[in-house]
Amino acid sequence: MTETTPAPDAHDHRRQVLYWRLLARLFDPEERASLEAASLAVVEDIGLPAALLDPQVSIDSIVQRHPDLAAELDGLMTPDGAQPQDDSAETDARTDPQDATGAGRAPTGPQDPAVDADPRDRAAEVRRAALVSKVLLNVFATGSGAVSAGQLARWQSDAGWLERALGCAPGDLRGGRTGAPGGVAPTGTGLGGTTPDLSRLIPQIGPELGALEADLVKRMRLREVLADPQLAARLTPSMSLIEQLLRDKNNLSGVALANAKALIRRFVDEVAQVLRTQVEKTSVGAIDRSVPPKRVFRNLDLDRTIWKNLTNYSPEEERLYVDRLYYRHTARKTTPQRLIVVVDQSGSMVDSMVNCTILASIFAGLPRVDVHLIAYDTQALDLTPWVHDPFETLLRTNLGGGTDGTVAMALAQPKIAEPRNTVVVWISDFYEWQSQPLFDSMAALHRSGTRFIPVGSVTSSGRGSVNPWFRERFKDLGTPVLSGHIRKLVHELKTFLAS
């Protein structure tokens, strides 16, 4: 008996039309009249708004007019979202096949075995294809040319809907930022479940979304947008936007400069809030046992007191006689720890510059921690007077240029009064003009007893590259390059300050 493959039905053809149109629009902005007409017929036939086919219409606008679509978009591209909508029928088919297929009842007409054996809801798959096409087209078809603040805000909102469709909170895949500008753009995932495992996506979609957003920011007519308070208010602070503002700050004035400062301040405050929670439990200074403990009740070491006086226990009286009370040492060494942060402010290190400037300000607020901050490219700048205010510090940076760490080393070395009480954190990609002289001076610091921590990248995403020449030599020196998430640097600094 020869098996026959069932011919594709109308639903298969409709789904194929929608996906062919998606591919055509992603790779060629020109419309294909035949695909557009066929897709319009499919969308109208399944009861969805024709605006789904217009890439100029945001998903927010569609959801505002058709609120019921919000629930369908949540988790749309997760495995659960791909299941047929009528789960009850499928459950019944599994639990009672006779009821689901009509077996045991009088047949009402000829039965198609191929249809009975297929549990897929093909009509639901067509509907899902139309919604998926809208989300993907709005996010990945960014076009070319200049971008306005409104276009960027709309893209950020649509990207939030893509993240919702993947089962994440808006902003999670683009670096952990939540929220989106205005409209119906949601403030939560809308799913309430656990975050899905997206590690199998090739390529990783988070960095791709971040790259798209960075490209849109670069194409913005930023000065015109900043001059309009309403447009500027719609911008969502991001690392890409902050980099553009820091690069162009010297060309801004008046309202535009004020709006730029407000955006930088918002971003600094958001990042500082996250970093502060990681640092706030830091204990500074080791216990100083040369100072006698203060003899007060709160310092009483009850366990040690009982243990030391056990020889005075009277079995007859069932009583312990205490000859001596023991107290805990609480005094800490008062010698201040000195933290010297040296940051490469070349264009490739903007993420690290922002994060480390904020981190330095947080550590500067801890008791008995003396923080110094130096930024450099081909010249070095001592930013220590403003280290308590990361906002003012960033405004004094000058992104771009080459990299010559020897000028920064000349500023850092005189600040080291007590090597064993000093930690030097050097943040750079280490692509230096004078590699050998700089490494020799770093090795000398390490041998003097100074805690030297070379950091290749301190980013929110944990990505970055380091000159292999320096990486190998730091490893041989016993001070391997610390690269990755900023939490690693926070841990290292807390360990040193608590020692």
Secondary structure as the mmCIF struct_conf table of DSSP 4:
data_model
#
loop_
_struct_conf.conf_type_id
_struct_conf.id
_struct_conf.beg_label_comp_id
_struct_conf.beg_label_asym_id
_struct_conf.beg_label_seq_id
_struct_conf.end_label_comp_id
_struct_conf.end_label_asym_id
_struct_conf.end_label_seq_id
HELX_LH_PP_P HELX_LH_PP_P1 THR A 5 PRO A 8
HELX_RH_AL_P HELX_RH_AL_P1 ALA A 10 PHE A 27
BEND BEND1 GLU A 30 GLU A 30
HELX_RH_AL_P HELX_RH_AL_P2 ALA A 33 ASP A 45
TURN_TY1_P TURN_TY1_P1 ILE A 46 GLY A 47
HELX_RH_3T_P HELX_RH_3T_P1 ALA A 50 LEU A 53
TURN_TY1_P TURN_TY1_P2 PRO A 55 GLN A 56
BEND BEND2 VAL A 57 VAL A 57
HELX_RH_AL_P HELX_RH_AL_P3 ILE A 59 ARG A 65
TURN_TY1_P TURN_TY1_P3 PRO A 67 ASP A 68
HELX_RH_AL_P HELX_RH_AL_P4 LEU A 69 LEU A 73
TURN_TY1_P TURN_TY1_P4 ASP A 74 MET A 77
BEND BEND3 THR A 78 THR A 78
TURN_TY1_P TURN_TY1_P5 PRO A 79 PRO A 79
HELX_RH_3T_P HELX_RH_3T_P2 ASP A 80 ALA A 82
BEND BEND4 GLN A 83 GLN A 83
BEND BEND5 GLN A 85 GLN A 85
HELX_RH_AL_P HELX_RH_AL_P5 ASP A 87 THR A 95
HELX_RH_AL_P HELX_RH_AL_P6 PRO A 97 THR A 101
TURN_TY1_P TURN_TY1_P6 GLY A 102 GLY A 104
BEND BEND6 ARG A 105 ARG A 105
BEND BEND7 GLY A 109 GLY A 109
HELX_RH_AL_P HELX_RH_AL_P7 PRO A 113 ALA A 117
HELX_RH_AL_P HELX_RH_AL_P8 ARG A 122 PHE A 140
BEND BEND8 SER A 144 GLY A 145
STRN STRN1 VAL A 147 VAL A 147
HELX_RH_AL_P HELX_RH_AL_P9 ALA A 149 ALA A 165
TURN_TY1_P TURN_TY1_P7 LEU A 166 GLY A 167
BEND BEND9 CYS A 168 CYS A 168
TURN_TY1_P TURN_TY1_P8 PRO A 170 GLY A 175
BEND BEND10 GLY A 176 GLY A 176
BEND BEND11 PRO A 181 GLY A 182
TURN_TY1_P TURN_TY1_P9 GLY A 183 VAL A 184
BEND BEND12 THR A 187 GLY A 188
BEND BEND13 GLY A 190 LEU A 191
BEND BEND14 GLY A 193 GLY A 193
HELX_LH_PP_P HELX_LH_PP_P2 THR A 194 PRO A 196
TURN_TY1_P TURN_TY1_P10 SER A 199 ARG A 200
BEND BEND15 ILE A 202 PRO A 203
HELX_RH_AL_P HELX_RH_AL_P10 ILE A 205 LYS A 218
TURN_TY1_P TURN_TY1_P11 ARG A 219 ARG A 219
STRN STRN2 MET A 220 MET A 220
HELX_RH_AL_P HELX_RH_AL_P11 LEU A 222 LEU A 226
TURN_TY1_P TURN_TY1_P12 ALA A 227 ALA A 227
BEND BEND16 ASP A 228 ASP A 228
HELX_RH_AL_P HELX_RH_AL_P12 PRO A 229 ALA A 233
TURN_TY1_P TURN_TY1_P13 ARG A 234 ARG A 234
HELX_LH_PP_P HELX_LH_PP_P3 LEU A 235 PRO A 237
HELX_RH_AL_P HELX_RH_AL_P13 MET A 239 ASP A 248
HELX_RH_3T_P HELX_RH_3T_P3 LYS A 249 ASN A 251
HELX_RH_AL_P HELX_RH_AL_P14 GLY A 254 VAL A 279
TURN_TY1_P TURN_TY1_P14 GLU A 280 LYS A 281
BEND BEND17 GLY A 285 GLY A 285
STRN STRN3 ILE A 287 ILE A 287
TURN_TY1_P TURN_TY1_P15 ARG A 289 SER A 290
BEND BEND18 VAL A 291 VAL A 291
HELX_LH_PP_P HELX_LH_PP_P4 PRO A 292 LYS A 294
BEND BEND19 VAL A 296 VAL A 296
HELX_RH_3T_P HELX_RH_3T_P4 PHE A 297 ASN A 299
STRN STRN4 LEU A 300 LEU A 300
HELX_RH_AL_P HELX_RH_AL_P15 LEU A 302 LYS A 308
TURN_TY1_P TURN_TY1_P16 ASN A 309 ASN A 309
HELX_RH_3T_P HELX_RH_3T_P5 LEU A 310 ASN A 312
STRN STRN5 TYR A 313 SER A 314
TURN_TY1_P TURN_TY1_P17 PRO A 315 GLU A 318
STRN STRN6 ARG A 319 LEU A 320
BEND BEND20 ASP A 323 ASP A 323
STRN STRN7 TYR A 327 TYR A 327
STRN STRN8 ARG A 332 ARG A 332
BEND BEND21 THR A 335 THR A 335
HELX_LH_PP_P HELX_LH_PP_P5 PRO A 336 PRO A 336
STRN STRN9 GLN A 337 ASP A 344
BEND BEND22 SER A 346 SER A 346
HELX_RH_3T_P HELX_RH_3T_P6 GLY A 347 MET A 349
HELX_RH_AL_P HELX_RH_AL_P16 VAL A 350 ALA A 364
TURN_TY1_P TURN_TY1_P18 GLY A 365 GLY A 365
BEND BEND23 LEU A 366 LEU A 366
TURN_TY1_P TURN_TY1_P19 PRO A 367 ARG A 368
STRN STRN10 VAL A 369 TYR A 376
BEND BEND24 ASP A 377 GLN A 379
STRN STRN11 ALA A 380 ASP A 382
HELX_RH_3T_P HELX_RH_3T_P7 THR A 384 TRP A 386
TURN_TY1_P TURN_TY1_P20 VAL A 387 HIS A 388
HELX_RH_AL_P HELX_RH_AL_P17 PRO A 390 LEU A 395
TURN_TY1_P TURN_TY1_P21 ARG A 396 ARG A 396
BEND BEND25 GLY A 401 GLY A 401
HELX_RH_AL_P HELX_RH_AL_P18 GLY A 405 ALA A 412
HELX_RH_3T_P HELX_RH_3T_P8 GLN A 413 LYS A 415
BEND BEND26 ALA A 417 GLU A 418
HELX_RH_3T_P HELX_RH_3T_P9 PRO A 419 ASN A 421
STRN STRN12 THR A 422 ILE A 427
BEND BEND27 SER A 428 SER A 428
BEND BEND28 TRP A 433 GLN A 434
HELX_RH_AL_P HELX_RH_AL_P19 SER A 435 ARG A 447
TURN_TY1_P TURN_TY1_P22 SER A 448 GLY A 449
STRN STRN13 ARG A 451 THR A 459
BEND BEND29 SER A 460 SER A 461
HELX_RH_AL_P HELX_RH_AL_P20 PRO A 468 LEU A 477
TURN_TY1_P TURN_TY1_P23 GLY A 478 GLY A 478
STRN STRN14 LEU A 482 HIS A 485
HELX_RH_AL_P HELX_RH_AL_P21 ILE A 486 ALA A 498
#
